Amino acid sequence: ETWSHCVRNPVCSGKQPIFSTRAHVFQIDPNTKKNWVPTSKHAVTVSYFYDSTRNVYRIISLDGSKAIINSTITPNMTFTKTSQKFGQWADSRANTVYGLGFSSEHHLSKFAEKFQEFKEAARLAKEKSQEKMELTSTPSQESAGGDLQSPLTPESINGTDDERTPDVTQNSEPRTEPTQNALPFSHSSAISKHWEAELATLKGNNAKLTAALLESTANVKQWKQQLAAYQEEAERLHKRVTELECVSSQANAVHTHKTELNQTIQELEETLKVKEEEIERLKQEIDNARELQEQRDSLTQKLQEVEIRNKDLEGQLTDLEQRLEKSQNEQEAFRNNLKTLLEILDGKIFELTELRDNLAKLLECS
């Protein structure tokens, strides 16, 4: 069997995967080189294979019968973790960048460890191949060394055309930094959102606990009724035993009946003990529900304090804006007054100049 056949059917004889996991597969957009394009509609199996014919390690993934990843691991490759559940590596032979979105950080770490392990194995294999090439000069051996790093076929790296929003996103476009005046409000807004999320979670938990509490209360009432019935039954049985002991003349039959009744009473007492333990557990759950209620009230109070602080900061910002506007108006009025004064001063200087010229002419005439 050829390796190309094993790409289409990796489970063929002698081509069992070394390691497999499941992930969403992406490729970098060849046009923008920025956006990720999904090549699988859902999570698919991504496996490491060892190609014994070429002495190389490969990463292969199939979506149905189509190979969406067929990447040969080389010593210069690097697998980069870009987030807690997303990793990528560049394949220069395929002229693309592959991205994998995992369901957990553990799966990502395991895949990265295997990548580093097989990358080191590929480096050792390359060094051994180079040593063999240096020891021999036959064309066949040189050709074999060349096969070790033969490029992949274009058909094996084509992805699907289906577009889907990835479950794991890459680095988003950088946002502009807020101004110094807006920084406290963005921080307060983030805190408010955090407490609102906590409050919503506590409200949901409180609703569940309230429902469980009501159900438990109903069960407690029912068990109390059953307990009272068991007690009445036990008393009745005790009376019946007493009557039988007094009335019956057949001691053996009474003793047997008494033994049976005692066993029944013992069973009823054990059942009563179980019910009492259940009641204690329900009381503990009620106490826990009360503690959660107190926590919710505390978080509500903190959220109100944050909202008050946010309003105070908004008032301070409004006051600063008004003061800034007033200062700008005063500066504008000062500039206008200064401009008017300069115009008047220019006029006076011109008049003085004319007066000087007239006095000079008078002096000359005299």
C-alpha positions as CSV (number, residue, x, y, z in Angstrom):
1,E,0.0,0.0,0.0
2,T,1.3,3.5,-0.8
3,W,1.3,6.4,1.7
4,S,-1.1,8.4,-0.4
5,H,-3.7,5.6,0.0
6,C,-3.1,5.7,3.8
7,V,-3.8,9.5,3.8
8,R,-7.3,8.6,2.5
9,N,-7.4,5.6,4.8
10,P,-5.0,6.0,7.7
11,V,-6.1,2.9,9.4
12,C,-4.6,0.7,6.7
13,S,-2.2,-2.1,7.7
14,G,1.0,-0.7,9.2
15,K,-0.2,2.9,9.4
16,Q,-1.7,3.1,12.8
17,P,-1.7,6.5,14.4
18,I,0.9,7.1,17.2
19,F,-1.4,9.7,18.9
20,S,-4.9,11.0,18.2
21,T,-7.1,13.7,19.5
22,R,-10.1,15.7,18.4
23,A,-10.1,19.4,17.4
24,H,-11.6,22.0,15.1
25,V,-9.3,22.6,12.1
26,F,-8.6,26.0,10.6
27,Q,-6.3,27.4,7.9
28,I,-5.1,30.9,7.5
29,D,-6.8,32.9,4.8
30,P,-4.3,32.9,1.8
31,N,-5.5,36.3,0.7
32,T,-5.4,38.3,3.9
33,K,-2.9,36.1,5.9
34,K,-4.8,37.3,9.0
35,N,-8.3,35.6,9.3
36,W,-8.9,32.0,10.1
37,V,-10.9,29.9,7.6
38,P,-12.6,26.7,9.1
39,T,-11.8,23.6,7.1
40,S,-14.0,21.3,9.2
41,K,-17.7,21.6,10.0
42,H,-17.2,20.1,13.5
43,A,-14.4,18.6,15.6
44,V,-12.5,15.9,13.7
45,T,-9.7,13.5,14.6
46,V,-6.2,14.8,14.3
47,S,-3.5,12.1,14.4
48,Y,0.3,11.7,14.4
49,F,1.6,9.1,11.9
50,Y,5.1,7.7,11.3
51,D,6.0,7.3,7.6
52,S,8.5,4.4,7.7
53,T,9.1,4.5,4.0
54,R,10.4,8.1,4.2
55,N,11.4,8.1,7.9
56,V,9.3,11.2,8.7
57,Y,6.4,12.1,11.1
58,R,3.2,13.5,9.7
59,I,0.1,15.2,11.1
60,I,-3.0,14.0,9.3
61,S,-6.7,14.8,9.7
62,L,-9.6,13.7,7.6
63,D,-13.0,15.3,7.2
64,G,-15.0,12.4,5.7
65,S,-12.7,11.1,2.9
66,K,-10.9,14.4,2.4
67,A,-7.5,15.1,3.9
68,I,-7.7,18.6,5.5
69,I,-4.3,18.3,7.2
70,N,-1.3,16.4,5.7
71,S,1.7,18.1,7.3
72,T,5.2,16.7,7.5
73,I,6.9,17.6,10.8
74,T,10.4,19.2,10.2
75,P,13.0,20.3,12.8
76,N,12.4,24.0,12.1
77,M,8.6,23.9,12.8
78,T,7.2,25.5,15.9
79,F,3.8,24.8,17.5
80,T,2.6,28.0,19.2
81,K,-0.1,28.2,21.9
82,T,-2.0,31.4,21.1
83,S,-4.7,30.9,23.8
84,Q,-5.8,28.3,26.4
85,K,-7.5,26.2,23.8
86,F,-6.0,27.2,20.5
87,G,-2.6,26.4,18.9
88,Q,-1.0,26.9,15.4
89,W,2.0,26.0,13.3
90,A,3.3,27.0,9.9
91,D,3.9,24.5,7.1
92,S,6.2,26.2,4.6
93,R,5.9,23.2,2.2
94,A,2.1,23.6,2.1
95,N,2.5,27.4,2.1
96,T,-0.1,27.7,4.9
97,V,-0.6,28.0,8.6
98,Y,-2.8,25.4,10.4
99,G,-4.8,26.2,13.5
100,L,-6.4,23.7,16.0
101,G,-9.2,24.6,18.5
102,F,-9.4,22.1,21.3
103,S,-12.1,21.4,23.8
104,S,-9.8,21.9,26.8
105,E,-6.4,23.2,27.8
106,H,-5.3,19.6,28.7
107,H,-5.8,18.4,25.1
108,L,-3.9,21.4,23.7
109,S,-1.0,20.8,26.1
110,K,-0.9,17.0,25.2
111,F,-0.9,17.8,21.5
112,A,1.9,20.4,22.0
113,E,4.0,17.8,23.9
114,K,3.6,15.3,21.2
115,F,4.5,17.9,18.6
116,Q,7.8,18.7,20.4
117,E,8.5,15.0,20.9
118,F,8.1,14.1,17.2
119,K,9.9,17.3,16.1
120,E,12.9,16.2,18.1
121,A,12.6,12.7,16.5
122,A,12.4,14.3,13.1
123,R,15.6,16.3,13.9
124,L,17.4,13.1,14.9
125,A,16.2,11.3,11.8
126,K,17.4,14.1,9.6
127,E,20.8,14.1,11.2
128,K,21.1,10.3,10.7
129,S,20.0,10.7,7.1
130,Q,22.6,13.4,6.5
131,E,25.3,11.1,8.0
132,K,24.3,8.4,5.7
133,M,24.4,10.8,2.7
134,E,27.9,11.8,3.7
135,L,29.1,8.2,4.0
136,T,27.9,7.2,0.5
137,S,28.0,8.9,-2.9
138,T,25.7,6.5,-4.9
139,P,22.9,8.3,-6.8
140,S,20.3,5.9,-5.3
141,Q,21.2,6.9,-1.8
142,E,21.2,10.6,-2.6
143,S,17.8,10.1,-4.2
144,A,16.6,8.3,-1.0
145,G,17.8,11.2,1.1
146,G,15.9,13.6,-1.2
147,D,12.7,11.5,-0.7
148,L,13.0,12.2,3.0
149,Q,12.0,15.8,2.5
150,S,9.8,15.5,-0.6
151,P,7.0,18.1,-0.6
152,L,3.3,17.2,-0.1
153,T,0.9,17.0,-3.0
154,P,-1.4,20.0,-3.4
155,E,-4.5,17.8,-3.3
156,S,-3.7,16.6,0.3
157,I,-3.8,20.0,1.9
158,N,-7.0,21.4,0.4
159,G,-9.7,22.3,2.9
160,T,-13.5,22.5,2.6
161,D,-15.3,25.5,1.3
162,D,-17.8,25.6,4.2
163,E,-17.6,28.7,6.3
164,R,-18.4,28.6,9.9
165,T,-17.7,30.9,12.8
166,P,-14.8,29.2,14.8
167,D,-15.5,28.1,18.3
168,V,-12.0,29.4,19.2
169,T,-11.1,32.9,17.9
170,Q,-7.7,34.3,17.2
171,N,-6.2,37.5,18.3
172,S,-8.7,40.3,17.6
173,E,-7.8,43.8,16.2
174,P,-6.1,46.0,18.8
175,R,-8.4,48.5,20.4
176,T,-7.5,52.1,21.0
177,E,-6.5,52.9,24.5
178,P,-9.1,55.0,26.5
179,T,-8.2,58.5,27.6
180,Q,-7.3,59.2,31.2
181,N,-10.8,60.7,32.0
182,A,-12.6,57.6,30.6
183,L,-10.3,55.0,32.3
184,P,-12.1,55.0,35.7
185,F,-15.5,54.5,34.0
186,S,-14.3,51.6,31.8
187,H,-12.9,50.0,35.0
188,S,-16.1,50.6,36.9
189,S,-18.1,49.2,34.0
190,A,-16.0,46.1,34.0
191,I,-16.5,45.7,37.7
192,S,-20.2,46.2,37.4
193,K,-20.5,43.6,34.6
194,H,-18.6,41.2,36.8
195,W,-20.8,41.6,39.8
196,E,-23.9,41.5,37.6
197,A,-22.8,38.1,36.2
198,E,-22.1,36.9,39.8
199,L,-25.5,38.2,40.9
200,A,-27.3,36.4,37.9
201,T,-25.5,33.2,38.8
202,L,-26.5,33.5,42.4
203,K,-30.1,34.3,41.4
204,G,-30.2,31.1,39.3
205,N,-28.7,29.0,42.2
206,N,-31.1,30.6,44.6
207,A,-34.1,29.7,42.4
208,K,-32.9,26.1,42.2
209,L,-32.3,25.9,46.0
210,T,-35.7,27.5,46.7
211,A,-37.4,24.9,44.5
212,A,-35.4,22.1,46.2
213,L,-36.2,23.6,49.6
214,L,-40.0,23.6,48.8
215,E,-39.7,20.0,47.6
216,S,-37.7,19.0,50.6
217,T,-40.2,20.8,52.9
218,A,-43.0,18.8,51.3
219,N,-41.0,15.6,51.7
220,V,-40.3,16.4,55.3
221,K,-44.1,16.8,56.0
222,Q,-44.8,13.6,54.2
223,W,-42.1,11.8,56.2
224,K,-43.4,13.2,59.4
225,Q,-46.8,11.9,58.6
226,Q,-45.2,8.5,57.8
227,L,-43.2,8.7,61.0
228,A,-46.4,9.4,63.1
229,A,-48.1,6.5,61.3
230,Y,-45.1,4.2,62.0
231,Q,-45.2,5.3,65.7
232,E,-48.9,4.6,65.9
233,E,-48.3,1.3,64.2
234,A,-45.5,0.5,66.7
235,E,-47.7,1.4,69.7
236,R,-50.5,-0.6,68.3
237,L,-48.2,-3.6,67.8
238,H,-46.8,-3.2,71.3
239,K,-50.4,-3.2,72.7
240,R,-51.2,-6.2,70.5
241,V,-48.1,-8.0,71.9
242,T,-49.2,-7.2,75.4
243,E,-52.7,-8.4,74.8
244,L,-51.4,-11.6,73.2
245,E,-49.1,-12.2,76.1
246,C,-52.0,-11.7,78.5
247,V,-54.7,-13.5,76.6
248,S,-53.0,-16.3,74.7
249,S,-52.5,-19.6,76.5
250,Q,-50.2,-20.9,73.8
251,A,-46.8,-19.6,74.9
252,N,-44.9,-20.9,71.9
253,A,-47.2,-19.3,69.4
254,V,-47.2,-16.0,71.3
255,H,-43.4,-16.1,71.5
256,T,-43.2,-16.7,67.7
257,H,-45.7,-13.9,67.0
258,K,-43.8,-11.7,69.5
259,T,-40.6,-12.3,67.7
260,E,-42.1,-11.4,64.4
261,L,-43.6,-8.3,65.8
262,N,-40.3,-7.3,67.4
263,Q,-38.6,-7.7,64.0
264,T,-41.2,-5.5,62.5
265,I,-40.7,-3.0,65.2
266,Q,-36.9,-3.1,64.7
267,E,-37.4,-2.6,60.9
268,L,-39.7,0.3,61.6
269,E,-37.1,1.8,64.0
270,E,-34.4,1.5,61.4
271,T,-36.6,3.2,58.8
272,L,-37.3,5.9,61.4
273,K,-33.6,6.4,61.9
274,V,-33.0,6.7,58.1
275,K,-35.8,9.3,57.9
276,E,-34.3,11.3,60.8
277,E,-30.9,11.3,59.1
278,E,-32.6,12.5,55.9
279,I,-34.3,15.3,57.9
280,E,-31.0,16.4,59.3
281,R,-29.5,16.5,55.8
282,L,-32.4,18.6,54.5
283,K,-31.9,21.0,57.5
284,Q,-28.2,21.3,56.5
285,E,-29.2,22.1,52.9
286,I,-31.6,24.7,54.2
287,D,-28.8,26.3,56.2
288,N,-26.6,26.3,53.0
289,A,-29.4,28.0,51.1
290,R,-29.6,30.7,53.7
291,E,-25.8,31.2,53.5
292,L,-26.2,31.6,49.7
293,Q,-29.0,34.1,50.2
294,E,-26.7,36.1,52.5
295,Q,-23.9,36.0,49.9
296,R,-26.4,37.2,47.2
297,D,-27.5,40.1,49.5
298,S,-23.8,41.0,50.1
299,L,-23.1,41.0,46.3
300,T,-26.2,43.1,45.7
301,Q,-25.0,45.7,48.2
302,K,-21.5,45.7,46.6
303,L,-23.1,46.2,43.2
304,Q,-25.2,49.1,44.5
305,E,-22.0,50.6,45.9
306,V,-20.2,50.3,42.6
307,E,-23.2,51.9,40.8
308,I,-23.1,54.8,43.3
309,R,-19.4,55.2,42.7
310,N,-20.0,55.1,39.0
311,K,-22.6,57.9,39.3
312,D,-20.2,59.9,41.4
313,L,-17.5,59.6,38.8
314,E,-19.9,60.6,36.1
315,G,-20.8,63.7,38.1
316,Q,-17.2,64.5,38.5
317,L,-16.6,64.1,34.8
318,T,-19.6,66.4,34.0
319,D,-18.2,69.0,36.4
320,L,-14.8,68.8,34.8
321,E,-16.3,69.2,31.4
322,Q,-18.3,72.3,32.5
323,R,-15.2,73.8,34.1
324,L,-13.2,73.1,31.0
325,E,-15.8,74.7,28.8
326,K,-16.0,77.7,31.1
327,S,-12.2,78.0,31.1
328,Q,-12.2,77.9,27.3
329,N,-14.8,80.6,27.1
330,E,-12.8,82.8,29.5
331,Q,-9.7,82.3,27.4
332,E,-11.6,83.2,24.2
333,A,-13.0,86.3,25.9
334,F,-9.5,87.3,27.1
335,R,-8.1,86.8,23.5
336,N,-10.9,89.0,22.1
337,N,-10.2,91.7,24.7
338,L,-6.5,91.5,24.1
339,K,-7.1,91.8,20.3
340,T,-9.3,94.8,20.8
341,L,-6.7,96.4,23.1
342,L,-4.0,95.8,20.5
343,E,-6.1,97.5,17.8
344,I,-6.7,100.5,20.1
345,L,-3.0,100.6,20.9
346,D,-2.1,100.5,17.2
347,G,-4.5,103.4,16.6
348,K,-3.0,105.5,19.4
349,I,0.6,104.8,18.2
350,F,-0.5,105.9,14.7
351,E,-2.0,109.1,16.1
352,L,1.2,109.8,18.1
353,T,3.3,109.2,15.0
354,E,1.2,111.7,13.1
355,L,1.4,114.2,16.0
356,R,5.2,113.8,16.1
357,D,5.4,114.4,12.3
358,N,3.3,117.5,12.6
359,L,5.4,118.9,15.5
360,A,8.5,118.2,13.5
361,K,7.1,120.2,10.6
362,L,6.1,123.1,12.8
363,L,9.6,123.1,14.3
364,E,11.1,123.2,10.8
365,C,8.8,126.0,9.7
366,S,9.6,128.1,12.7
